[in-house]
Amino acid sequence: MPQLRETRQLSVPIQEAFDYTADFANIEKWDPSVTKSAKTSNGDVGFGSAFDLMVKLGTRETPMTYTITEFDSPNRVV
């Protein structure tokens, strides 16, 4: 399974940054390959939350569903 690991200097508290990036409804704002995103599950973002995305793959767009399978705020989201 592909993994993304990055290190960034933040000007906001870590909890605020985690909350923003763990909410994959925001992904189109920071991932240029995503053209649409929406949360499709009820409740707060956390384990089991689901999101529908449209992802550019070459010249085509493909629907994808992201489901959070691990959630350890503010340390890890899978």
Secondary structure, DSSP 8 states (H G I E B T S, - for coil): ----------SS-HHHHHHHHH-GGGHHHH-TTEEEEEE-SSSSSSTT-EEEEEEEETTEEEEEEEE---EETTTEE-
